[in-house]
Amino acid sequence: MPNAPNHQHGCALLFAEDLMAALETYFPHATEKAKTALRFYDQHYVSIGQWILQPGQKTVLRSSQPGTCRFCRLSVPRVTFKTEAHALPECTGNKSLTTEYECDTCNHIFGTGIENDFGAWTKAQRTLSGIKGKKNQVPALKEVSSDRQWRLEHDAIGLKLTHDKGDPIAVVDETTKHITLTVPCDPYTPVAVLKAFTKMALSLLPDEEMPNFQHALAWIRNPDHQVRLVKPGAFPLLYTFVPGNDPLGNFVQLLRRKTDDLSVPYALFILTYGNEVFQTVIPSPECDAHIAGRGLPYFPNARELDRDLQPIGSVQREPIDLTGCAIVKGEMMRTIMRYGPS
């Protein structure tokens, strides 16, 4: 979260349990909507972890049980820990935050499974936002067929689109200086994407919280996506898009319910990078058996907390149901970009 006080450096753990109160203090000129949301979270949640991610400044999360995998519970020598395990997938731009408690076997299972679905689901927007993933490269979008050839990529100058004349992938309005891009998305399975978000959250939780998420640990490792842990439509992912050139930075946080008599989910995970914010409930049948789906407000983003950070366009929000078990193919993403002097 940019433009906060100077103790936001590196990839260090930020603030204490009074995150919401701290944010209200740091950003007294937040919008009224942002203040209302902060008051809700201050009443219902406590922050149990938050990190700013900055390239070149690493943080390694360690366990109280060295040599034991958090996800499969196996220990050395039955498993090894030679591969660097990222707490958040590299495709999100994370080069900073890693863990020492994800074994090589689980790392491979996640990397070739649910994290592939997450990468496919986010790829188009990551290309447009210029998010550098593995090998420090922004992914390219392309199609090469007998009927159509186009390529969307980042080079040293910026975003570059090569396509046949008249191809509807890009429609230019010279009057408004707008380019409407319509690009295909890679196939993905929605519930696998939800599992990937859950895996990120489970990678970051403190050791003492893990007994509350044993069902979730088994669920994310299960390749059978027909086995449900989250009811269809329950607690959708809350998605926020903020226009601009990397307007939000890379930020991740965990929130936990203050007391068990509150009718809100036990724990939340919020991931911010590039232009996007993803807010999900961390599934916990152990702690949420008494919770029936209650709507949650969108956690405020930097542009709402600091009115001096004026967005170049309207903030877009939508709830997204990621409980579907069928592979989604042929999905298109439509976005409008401005060019020329502002």
RODO-2510 file (C-alpha; in nm, 4 decimals, decimal comma):
residues 342
     n   res          X          Y          Z
     1     m     0,0000     0,0000     0,0000
     2     p     0,1895     0,3075    -0,1208
     3     n     0,2420     0,6412     0,0502
     4     a     0,2121     0,5102     0,4059
     5     p     0,4691     0,5921     0,6776
     6     n     0,8362     0,5071     0,6552
     7     h     0,8162     0,1779     0,8431
     8     q     0,6811     0,0247     0,5198
     9     h     1,0171    -0,0955     0,3939
    10     g     1,1359    -0,4188     0,2420
    11     c     0,9071    -0,7138     0,2793
    12     a     0,8761    -0,6756     0,6532
    13     l     0,5709    -0,7483     0,8636
    14     l     0,3762    -0,4256     0,9021
    15     f     0,1814    -0,2672     1,1832
    16     a     0,0436    -0,4570     1,4801
    17     e    -0,3025    -0,5838     1,5563
    18     d    -0,4501    -0,2338     1,5255
    19     l    -0,4046    -0,2128     1,1467
    20     m    -0,7461    -0,0607     1,0820
    21     a    -0,7074     0,2045     1,3511
    22     a    -0,3586     0,2764     1,2202
    23     l    -0,4892     0,3225     0,8681
    24     e    -0,7512     0,5688     0,9890
    25     t    -0,4752     0,7634     1,1628
    26     y    -0,2405     0,7581     0,8659
    27     f    -0,5114     0,8465     0,6154
    28     p    -0,7446     1,0980     0,7847
    29     h    -0,8679     1,2218     0,4467
    30     a    -0,9903     0,8842     0,3243
    31     t    -1,3217     0,8740     0,1420
    32     e    -1,6328     0,8220     0,3537
    33     k    -1,6860     0,4822     0,1941
    34     a    -1,3328     0,3796     0,2896
    35     k    -1,3817     0,5011     0,6461
    36     t    -1,7049     0,3029     0,6766
    37     a    -1,5294    -0,0120     0,5573
    38     l    -1,2395     0,0443     0,7970
    39     r    -1,4793     0,0836     1,0878
    40     f    -1,6444    -0,2478     0,9953
    41     y    -1,3103    -0,4266     0,9883
    42     d    -1,1938    -0,2551     1,3057
    43     q    -1,5064    -0,3829     1,4839
    44     h    -1,4869    -0,7382     1,3521
    45     y    -1,1255    -0,8229     1,2687
    46     v    -0,7694    -0,8077     1,3914
    47     s    -0,4718    -0,8077     1,1571
    48     i    -0,2443    -1,1120     1,1976
    49     g    -0,0033    -1,0434     0,9134
    50     q     0,0677    -0,7863     0,6447
    51     w     0,3598    -0,7398     0,4116
    52     i     0,4780    -0,4919     0,1503
    53     l     0,6677    -0,6731    -0,1265
    54     q     0,9647    -0,4961    -0,2804
    55     p     1,2109    -0,6459    -0,5311
    56     g     1,5541    -0,7257    -0,3960
    57     q     1,4505    -0,7290    -0,0301
    58     k     1,3628    -1,0810     0,0770
    59     t     1,1746    -1,2198     0,3731
    60     v     1,1838    -1,5922     0,4502
    61     l     0,9026    -1,7302     0,6669
    62     r     1,0098    -2,0109     0,8998
    63     s     0,8210    -2,2699     1,1009
    64     s     0,8458    -2,3776     1,4624
    65     q     0,8931    -2,7291     1,3202
    66     p     1,1923    -2,7064     1,0837
    67     g     1,2136    -2,9852     0,8283
    68     t     0,8388    -3,0599     0,8346
    69     c     0,6100    -2,9629     0,5481
    70     r     0,3075    -2,7557     0,6454
    71     f     0,0968    -2,9030     0,3652
    72     c     0,1608    -3,2801     0,3744
    73     r     0,3047    -3,2999     0,7296
    74     l     0,5925    -3,5186     0,6141
    75     s     0,9426    -3,4552     0,7448
    76     v     1,2976    -3,5097     0,6231
    77     p     1,4299    -3,7493     0,5054
    78     r     1,0930    -3,8571     0,3571
    79     v     1,0695    -3,5181     0,1847
    80     t     1,3238    -3,2593     0,0748
    81     f     1,3317    -2,8794     0,0825
    82     k     1,5753    -2,7910    -0,1953
    83     t     1,3427    -2,5751    -0,4096
    84     e     1,2743    -2,2137    -0,3128
    85     a     0,9047    -2,2019    -0,2210
    86     h     0,7264    -1,8724    -0,2883
    87     a     0,4498    -1,7807    -0,0463
    88     l     0,2740    -1,6118    -0,3397
    89     p     0,3180    -1,7341    -0,6986
    90     e     0,5996    -1,5687    -0,8899
    91     c     0,3521    -1,4666    -1,1578
    92     t     0,2125    -1,2060    -0,9167
    93     g     0,5519    -1,0349    -0,9198
    94     n     0,6565    -1,1920    -0,5897
    95     k     1,0344    -1,2291    -0,5716
    96     s     1,0503    -1,1337    -0,2054
    97     l     0,8352    -1,3526     0,0165
    98     t     0,9306    -1,7199     0,0507
    99     t     0,8824    -1,9989     0,3039
   100     e     1,0944    -2,2823     0,4424
   101     y     0,8034    -2,5163     0,5206
   102     e     0,6804    -2,6258     0,1776
   103     c     0,8464    -2,9469     0,0643
   104     d     0,9619    -3,0067    -0,2919
   105     t     0,6820    -3,2576    -0,3557
   106     c     0,4063    -3,0172    -0,2497
   107     n     0,5783    -2,7329    -0,4339
   108     h     0,5653    -2,9407    -0,7516
   109     i     0,2019    -3,0428    -0,6949
   110     f     0,0908    -2,6832    -0,6487
   111     g     0,3132    -2,5437    -0,9224
   112     t     0,1868    -2,7855    -1,1867
   113     g    -0,1720    -2,7814    -1,0621
   114     i    -0,3738    -2,5067    -0,8978
   115     e    -0,1117    -2,2369    -0,9509
   116     n    -0,1270    -2,3059    -1,3244
   117     d    -0,5017    -2,2343    -1,3117
   118     f    -0,4361    -1,9143    -1,1176
   119     g    -0,1773    -1,8121    -1,3756
   120     a    -0,4173    -1,8794    -1,6629
   121     w    -0,7018    -1,6895    -1,4932
   122     t    -0,4857    -1,3823    -1,4282
   123     k    -0,2605    -1,3891    -1,7347
   124     a    -0,4434    -1,1445    -1,9613
   125     q    -0,4640    -0,8726    -1,6976
   126     r    -0,1060    -0,9344    -1,5825
   127     t     0,0063    -0,8739    -1,9406
   128     l    -0,1857    -0,5483    -1,9619
   129     s    -0,0620    -0,4367    -1,6185
   130     g     0,2986    -0,5268    -1,6990
   131     i     0,3462    -0,7652    -1,4057
   132     k     0,6851    -0,9360    -1,4262
   133     g     0,6686    -1,3018    -1,3290
   134     k     0,9145    -1,5859    -1,3740
   135     k     1,2438    -1,4940    -1,5411
   136     n     1,1473    -1,1338    -1,4640
   137     q     0,9341    -1,1199    -1,7785
   138     v     0,5835    -0,9929    -1,8493
   139     p     0,3787    -1,2717    -2,0117
   140     a     0,2868    -1,2247    -2,3775
   141     l    -0,0543    -1,2965    -2,5276
   142     k    -0,0683    -1,4294    -2,8806
   143     e    -0,2586    -1,6282    -3,1398
   144     v    -0,1068    -1,7863    -3,4478
   145     s    -0,3428    -1,9713    -3,6787
   146     s    -0,4306    -1,9927    -4,0469
   147     d    -0,7099    -1,7410    -3,9913
   148     r    -0,5567    -1,5020    -3,7440
   149     q    -0,2220    -1,3791    -3,6125
   150     w    -0,1664    -1,1303    -3,3340
   151     r     0,0677    -1,0714    -3,0383
   152     l     0,0406    -0,8483    -2,7327
   153     e     0,3598    -0,8024    -2,5330
   154     h     0,5784    -0,5620    -2,3385
   155     d     0,9082    -0,4395    -2,4816
   156     a     1,1590    -0,1756    -2,3719
   157     i     0,9169     0,1037    -2,4672
   158     g     0,5936    -0,0330    -2,3279
   159     l     0,2916    -0,2339    -2,4375
   160     k     0,3162    -0,3450    -2,7999
   161     l     0,0380    -0,4937    -3,0131
   162     t     0,0998    -0,6559    -3,3499
   163     h    -0,2072    -0,7693    -3,5447
   164     d    -0,3591    -0,7909    -3,8895
   165     k    -0,5328    -0,4808    -4,0174
   166     g    -0,9009    -0,4888    -3,9317
   167     d    -0,8596    -0,7527    -3,6588
   168     p    -1,1244    -0,6827    -3,3900
   169     i    -0,8741    -0,7480    -3,1116
   170     a    -0,8131    -0,3723    -3,1025
   171     v    -1,0617    -0,0964    -3,1861
   172     v    -0,9224     0,2588    -3,1831
   173     d    -1,1411     0,5621    -3,1190
   174     e    -0,9312     0,8608    -3,2253
   175     t    -1,1897     1,1069    -3,0951
   176     t    -1,1789     0,9852    -2,7337
   177     k    -0,8206     0,8528    -2,7574
   178     h    -0,9394     0,5120    -2,6409
   179     i    -0,8289     0,1656    -2,7499
   180     t    -1,0681    -0,1190    -2,6762
   181     l    -0,8859    -0,4505    -2,6477
   182     t    -1,0693    -0,7814    -2,6541
   183     v    -0,8355    -1,0717    -2,5819
   184     p    -0,8996    -1,4404    -2,5076
   185     c    -0,8197    -1,5896    -2,1684
   186     d    -0,6418    -1,9211    -2,1182
   187     p    -0,8572    -2,2151    -1,9975
   188     y    -0,8865    -2,2528    -1,6200
   189     t    -1,0941    -2,4290    -1,3545
   190     p    -1,2549    -2,1749    -1,1180
   191     v    -1,2339    -2,3838    -0,8003
   192     a    -0,8660    -2,4522    -0,8715
   193     v    -0,8114    -2,0748    -0,8748
   194     l    -0,9917    -2,0525    -0,5400
   195     k    -0,7676    -2,3290    -0,4060
   196     a    -0,4650    -2,1305    -0,5228
   197     f    -0,5795    -1,8256    -0,3241
   198     t    -0,6358    -2,0514    -0,0232
   199     k    -0,2887    -2,2010    -0,0624
   200     m    -0,1360    -1,8517    -0,0589
   201     a    -0,3195    -1,7702     0,2625
   202     l    -0,2204    -2,0985     0,4256
   203     s     0,1416    -2,0275     0,3327
   204     l     0,1311    -1,7042     0,5324
   205     l    -0,0682    -1,7989     0,8412
   206     p     0,1140    -1,8217     1,1752
   207     d     0,1847    -2,1749     1,2999
   208     e    -0,0651    -2,1457     1,5817
   209     e    -0,3511    -2,0897     1,3343
   210     m    -0,2949    -2,4085     1,1337
   211     p    -0,5197    -2,6372     1,3482
   212     n    -0,8107    -2,4197     1,2309
   213     f    -0,7477    -2,5034     0,8633
   214     q    -0,6894    -2,8785     0,8444
   215     h    -0,9836    -2,9283     0,6062
   216     a    -0,8478    -2,6541     0,3808
   217     l    -0,5002    -2,8114     0,3790
   218     a    -0,6422    -3,1421     0,2570
   219     w    -0,8706    -2,9693     0,0048
   220     i    -0,5997    -2,7742    -0,1775
   221     r    -0,3870    -3,0897    -0,2222
   222     n    -0,6784    -3,2946    -0,3572
   223     p    -0,6623    -3,3052    -0,7414
   224     d    -1,0313    -3,4022    -0,7550
   225     h    -1,1986    -3,0629    -0,7907
   226     q    -1,5426    -3,2206    -0,7567
   227     v    -1,4800    -3,2611    -0,3834
   228     r    -1,6201    -2,9422    -0,2339
   229     l    -1,5176    -2,7477     0,0716
   230     v    -1,6817    -2,4163    -0,0211
   231     k    -2,0528    -2,4114    -0,1051
   232     p    -2,1429    -2,2742    -0,4514
   233     g    -2,1974    -1,8999    -0,4319
   234     a    -2,0879    -1,8742    -0,0694
   235     f    -1,8498    -1,5883     0,0076
   236     p    -1,7432    -1,4957    -0,3465
   237     l    -1,4052    -1,3428    -0,4136
   238     l    -1,4332    -0,9639    -0,3932
   239     y    -1,2465    -0,8181    -0,6891
   240     t    -1,1318    -0,4571    -0,7299
   241     f    -0,9668    -0,3000    -1,0342
   242     v    -0,7999     0,0406    -1,0095
   243     p    -0,6969     0,2085    -1,3391
   244     g    -0,3514     0,3543    -1,3812
   245     n     0,0139     0,2577    -1,4111
   246     d     0,0816     0,0229    -1,1161
   247     p    -0,1381     0,2325    -0,8853
   248     l    -0,1394    -0,0059    -0,5874
   249     g     0,1988    -0,1741    -0,5428
   250     n     0,2325    -0,5246    -0,3966
   251     f     0,0676    -0,5802    -0,0604
   252     v    -0,0728    -0,8837     0,1179
   253     q    -0,2536    -0,9177     0,4492
   254     l    -0,4415    -1,1588     0,6741
   255     l    -0,7334    -1,0704     0,8994
   256     r    -0,8803    -1,2852     1,1790
   257     r    -1,2182    -1,2543     1,3508
   258     k    -1,1872    -1,0776     1,6865
   259     t    -1,4284    -1,3020     1,8788
   260     d    -1,6233    -1,6158     1,7922
   261     d    -1,9597    -1,4608     1,8752
   262     l    -1,9325    -1,2380     1,5667
   263     s    -2,1234    -1,3579     1,2590
   264     v    -1,8412    -1,3049     1,0131
   265     p    -1,5958    -1,5514     0,8573
   266     y    -1,3031    -1,6490     1,0761
   267     a    -1,0205    -1,5368     0,8474
   268     l    -0,9698    -1,3271     0,5333
   269     f    -0,6892    -1,3013     0,2799
   270     i    -0,6299    -0,9838     0,0768
   271     l    -0,3835    -0,9773    -0,2122
   272     t    -0,2958    -0,6545    -0,3937
   273     y    -0,0686    -0,6199    -0,6945
   274     g    -0,0586    -0,4057    -1,0076
   275     n    -0,4101    -0,2790    -1,0732
   276     e    -0,5976    -0,5459    -0,8807
   277     v    -0,7144    -0,6386    -0,5321
   278     f    -0,8390    -0,9898    -0,4500
   279     q    -1,0211    -1,0455    -0,1208
   280     t    -1,1167    -1,4000    -0,0187
   281     v    -1,2437    -1,5890     0,2839
   282     i    -0,9985    -1,8567     0,3997
   283     p    -1,2164    -2,1714     0,4258
   284     s    -1,2385    -2,3028     0,7825
   285     p    -1,5197    -2,5476     0,8603
   286     e    -1,3523    -2,5818     1,1988
   287     c    -1,4318    -2,2194     1,2893
   288     d    -1,7141    -2,1195     1,0549
   289     a    -1,9727    -2,3937     1,0986
   290     h    -2,2112    -2,1373     1,2512
   291     i    -2,1652    -1,8814     0,9723
   292     a    -2,4265    -1,8487     0,7013
   293     g    -2,3038    -1,6333     0,4069
   294     r    -2,2905    -1,2707     0,5116
   295     g    -2,1756    -1,0029     0,2740
   296     l    -1,8491    -0,8297     0,3518
   297     p    -1,7510    -0,4781     0,2471
   298     y    -1,4620    -0,4353     0,0064
   299     f    -1,1438    -0,3579     0,1955
   300     p    -1,0355    -0,0057     0,0936
   301     n    -0,7504     0,0358    -0,1519
   302     a    -0,4809     0,3042    -0,1513
   303     r    -0,6744     0,5315    -0,3878
   304     e    -0,9650     0,5469    -0,1443
   305     l    -0,7467     0,5867     0,1623
   306     d    -0,5468     0,8778     0,0213
   307     r    -0,7478     1,1322    -0,1786
   308     d    -0,4248     1,2823    -0,3139
   309     l    -0,3815     0,9635    -0,5194
   310     q    -0,6379     1,0478    -0,7817
   311     p    -0,7250     0,7545    -1,0112
   312     i    -0,7279     0,8149    -1,3847
   313     g    -1,0629     0,6392    -1,4092
   314     s    -1,3365     0,4863    -1,1979
   315     v    -1,2594     0,1984    -0,9615
   316     q    -1,4376    -0,1183    -1,0733
   317     r    -1,5628    -0,3852    -0,8352
   318     e    -1,7423    -0,7156    -0,8675
   319     p    -1,7960    -1,0331    -0,6670
   320     i    -1,6687    -1,3436    -0,8482
   321     d    -1,7917    -1,6957    -0,7770
   322     l    -1,4942    -1,9316    -0,8069
   323     t    -1,6647    -2,2487    -0,6868
   324     g    -1,7265    -2,3931    -1,0349
   325     c    -1,5670    -2,7326    -1,1023
   326     a    -1,5808    -2,7340    -1,4848
   327     i    -1,2984    -2,6052    -1,7045
   328     v    -1,3787    -2,2603    -1,8485
   329     k    -1,2750    -2,2187    -2,2114
   330     g    -1,3217    -1,9367    -2,4607
   331     e    -1,3593    -1,6601    -2,2036
   332     m    -1,2777    -1,3117    -2,3347
   333     m    -1,1491    -1,0095    -2,1466
   334     r    -1,2423    -0,6634    -2,2671
   335     t    -1,0543    -0,3581    -2,1483
   336     i    -1,0371     0,0071    -2,2507
   337     m    -0,7033     0,1881    -2,2513
   338     r    -0,6295     0,5568    -2,3022
   339     y    -0,3436     0,6934    -2,5078
   340     g    -0,1918     1,0320    -2,5738
   341     p    -0,1544     1,3233    -2,3280
   342     s    -0,3882     1,3200    -2,0297
***
